[in-house]
Amino acid sequence: MSLAPEQRPASTAERQHYATHENHPADTRYRAFLDRLALPLVERVPAGAEGLDYGAGPGPTLSVMLAERGFRTAVYDPFFAPDLGPLRRSYDFITCTEVVEHFHSPADEFDRLNRLLRPGGWLGVMTEMLREGRAFADWHYIRDPTHVCFYRPATMVWIAARFGWTIEFVHRSVVLFRKSLASGFPTV
């Protein structure tokens, strides 16, 4: 489920909002938050794997954490690291921490992530998901004006099926997808 285009913030307002985030590699609480995705991911990727932190934000931290663990990780962010060079390569893993809820065109974005991911590669997604029994109107996650796309666990299962990926829910807000070793693009 997503907001209609006329309800979405303008890109300048979006960038200004993101710039207020105080996410820094030295912040131990932020690092612990990111470890919800990082720890299960590094257990699954082989030594020397190369990754991309997609939507790294104004203070890239996950890429630093992964580099400290021996995984070279490029960064891309449309506002804060807009160099398109990293989008011309492929990766063993891609991370999207608190990113997919900002996708204005989620189908296009997940298509791009699939193209960037090597066969057998991992996509780690961290986002709050709307759970059964929670009223959408009362959900805190919709209060952020830059959150324009919302997911349920069933949506994640659908995305996995769409691309022929396997899926693991490793935390209530973290999903790991694995691309099949076959390089073809399944049709659903």
Solvent accessible surface area in square Angstrom, and as a share of the most:
residue,aa,sasa,rsa
1,M,109,0.49
2,S,59,0.38
3,L,50,0.25
4,A,36,0.28
5,P,94,0.59
6,E,149,0.67
7,Q,114,0.51
8,R,54,0.20
9,P,29,0.18
10,A,67,0.52
11,S,67,0.44
12,T,97,0.57
13,A,47,0.36
14,E,10,0.05
15,R,106,0.39
16,Q,126,0.56
17,H,55,0.24
18,Y,24,0.09
19,A,54,0.42
20,T,94,0.55
21,H,69,0.31
22,E,134,0.60
23,N,37,0.19
24,H,100,0.45
25,P,46,0.29
26,A,93,0.72
27,D,55,0.28
28,T,106,0.62
29,R,205,0.75
30,Y,41,0.16
31,R,57,0.21
32,A,66,0.51
33,F,60,0.25
34,L,2,0.01
35,D,30,0.15
36,R,87,0.32
37,L,0,0.00
38,A,0,0.00
39,L,85,0.42
40,P,21,0.13
41,L,1,0.00
42,V,32,0.18
43,E,134,0.60
44,R,75,0.27
45,V,11,0.06
46,P,90,0.57
47,A,104,0.81
48,G,56,0.54
49,A,3,0.02
50,E,29,0.13
51,G,1,0.01
52,L,0,0.00
53,D,4,0.02
54,Y,7,0.03
55,G,16,0.15
56,A,16,0.12
57,G,14,0.14
58,P,49,0.31
59,G,11,0.10
60,P,44,0.28
61,T,3,0.02
62,L,3,0.01
63,S,11,0.07
64,V,57,0.32
65,M,4,0.02
66,L,1,0.00
67,A,58,0.45
68,E,110,0.49
69,R,91,0.33
70,G,52,0.50
71,F,15,0.06
72,R,164,0.60
73,T,19,0.11
74,A,30,0.23
75,V,44,0.25
76,Y,15,0.06
77,D,10,0.05
78,P,77,0.48
79,F,48,0.20
80,F,52,0.22
81,A,21,0.16
82,P,79,0.50
83,D,97,0.50
84,L,91,0.45
85,G,25,0.24
86,P,20,0.12
87,L,29,0.14
88,R,179,0.65
89,R,106,0.39
90,S,42,0.27
91,Y,1,0.00
92,D,36,0.18
93,F,0,0.00
94,I,0,0.00
95,T,0,0.00
96,C,0,0.00
97,T,17,0.10
98,E,50,0.23
99,V,13,0.08
100,V,0,0.00
101,E,1,0.00
102,H,30,0.13
103,F,12,0.05
104,H,66,0.29
105,S,47,0.31
106,P,36,0.23
107,A,74,0.57
108,D,89,0.46
109,E,42,0.19
110,F,6,0.03
111,D,38,0.20
112,R,77,0.28
113,L,1,0.00
114,N,8,0.04
115,R,166,0.60
116,L,9,0.04
117,L,3,0.02
118,R,68,0.25
119,P,63,0.39
120,G,9,0.09
121,G,3,0.03
122,W,20,0.07
123,L,0,0.00
124,G,0,0.00
125,V,0,0.00
126,M,0,0.00
127,T,1,0.01
128,E,24,0.11
129,M,7,0.03
130,L,3,0.01
131,R,88,0.32
132,E,160,0.72
133,G,89,0.85
134,R,118,0.43
135,A,55,0.43
136,F,68,0.28
137,A,72,0.55
138,D,103,0.53
139,W,4,0.01
140,H,115,0.51
141,Y,14,0.05
142,I,43,0.22
143,R,149,0.54
144,D,33,0.17
145,P,80,0.50
146,T,1,0.01
147,H,16,0.07
148,V,0,0.00
149,C,5,0.03
150,F,8,0.03
151,Y,6,0.02
152,R,88,0.32
153,P,35,0.22
154,A,73,0.57
155,T,43,0.25
156,M,0,0.00
157,V,75,0.43
158,W,149,0.52
159,I,10,0.05
160,A,4,0.03
161,A,60,0.46
162,R,62,0.23
163,F,12,0.05
164,G,36,0.34
165,W,12,0.04
166,T,90,0.52
167,I,48,0.24
168,E,61,0.27
169,F,85,0.35
170,V,48,0.28
171,H,61,0.27
172,R,142,0.52
173,S,0,0.00
174,V,0,0.00
175,V,0,0.00
176,L,0,0.00
177,F,0,0.00
178,R,96,0.35
179,K,23,0.10
180,S,48,0.31
181,L,142,0.70
182,A,70,0.55
183,S,89,0.57
184,G,57,0.55
185,F,96,0.40
186,P,46,0.29
187,T,127,0.74
188,V,124,0.71
